[in-house]
C-alpha cells in the first residue's frame, strides 16, 4: 500500500502526539511528586529540632518513599490506551469528515 502525503503527515503527527503526550504526562506527574515531596521535606526540616535522630530518619524515608511512589506511573496501560484511543479517534474523525465532504460535493455535481 502506497501512502500519499496526507497519510504520511497523519502518521508523523500521530507519533508526535503520542510522544508529546507521554512526555507531558511524565513531567506533570514528576512535578506533582516534587510538590508533595517538598511539602514533606519542609515538614521534616521544620520539626528537625524537636525530632529524635531515628524520627528524622523515618521522616526522610517517608519523603523518599512519597517521591518515588508519586513519580512511578503504574497506570501506563490506561495512559497509553487513552493516547492511542485519541489518535485512532482522530483518524476516524478525519476519514468521516473527508467522506462526508466528498459525498456532499458529489451531490452538488450531480445537480
C-alpha positions in Angstrom: 0.0 0.0 0.0 1.4 3.3 -1.0 0.9 6.2 1.3 0.2 9.7 -0.1 1.4 12.9 1.6 -1.6 13.3 3.8 -1.3 9.8 5.2 2.4 10.4 5.9 1.6 13.7 7.6 -1.0 12.0 9.6 1.4 9.3 10.8 4.0 11.8 11.7 1.5 13.9 13.6 0.1 10.8 15.4 3.6 9.7 16.5 4.4 13.3 17.7 1.1 13.4 19.6 1.8 10.2 21.4 5.4 11.1 22.2 4.4 14.6 23.3 1.5 13.3 25.4 3.6 10.7 27.2 6.4 13.2 27.9 3.8 15.7 29.2 2.3 13.1 31.4 5.6 12.0 32.8 6.8 15.6 33.6 3.4 16.6 35.0 3.5 13.5 37.3 7.1 14.3 38.3 6.2 17.9 39.1 3.3 16.8 41.3 5.6 14.3 43.1 8.2 17.0 43.7 5.5 19.3 45.2 4.3 16.5 47.6 7.8 15.5 48.5 8.9 19.1 49.1 6.0 19.6 51.5 7.0 16.5 53.4 10.7 17.6 53.4 9.7 21.1 54.7 7.8 19.3 57.5 10.8 17.2 58.3 13.2 20.1 58.4 10.8 22.4 60.2 10.4 19.9 63.0 14.1 18.9 62.8 14.9 20.5 66.1 12.2 18.6 68.0 12.6 15.2 66.4 14.9 12.5 67.7 17.5 11.1 65.3 15.5 8.0 64.5 12.4 10.0 63.9 14.3 12.3 61.5 15.5 9.2 59.6 11.9 7.9 59.4 10.7 11.3 58.2 13.4 11.3 55.4 12.4 7.8 54.5 8.8 8.9 54.2 10.0 11.8 52.0 11.9 9.4 49.7 9.0 6.9 49.5 6.5 9.6 48.7 8.6 10.9 45.9 9.3 7.5 44.4 5.6 6.4 44.7 4.3 9.6 43.1 6.8 9.6 40.2 6.2 5.9 39.4 3.5 5.7 36.8 1.9 2.4 37.4 -1.2 3.1 35.2 0.8 3.1 31.9 -1.6 0.7 30.2 -4.6 3.1 30.8 -2.5 6.1 29.9 -1.3 4.6 26.6 -4.8 3.3 25.8 -6.1 6.8 26.3 -3.4 8.2 24.0 -3.9 5.6 21.3 -7.6 5.9 21.6 -7.3 9.7 20.9 -5.2 9.0 17.9 -7.5 6.4 16.5 -10.5 8.6 17.2 -8.7 11.4 15.3 -8.1 9.2 12.3 -11.7 8.0 12.3 -12.9 11.6 12.5 -10.7 12.7 9.7 -11.9 9.9 7.4 -15.6 10.6 8.3 -15.1 14.3 7.6 -13.4 13.5 4.2 -16.1 11.1 3.3 -18.8 13.5 4.2 -17.2 16.3 2.3 -16.8 14.2 -0.8 -20.4 12.9 -0.5 -21.8 16.5 -0.2 -19.6 17.7 -3.1 -20.7 14.8 -5.3 -24.4 15.8 -4.6 -23.7 19.3 -5.9 -22.0 18.0 -9.0 -25.0 15.8 -10.0 -27.5 18.7 -10.0 
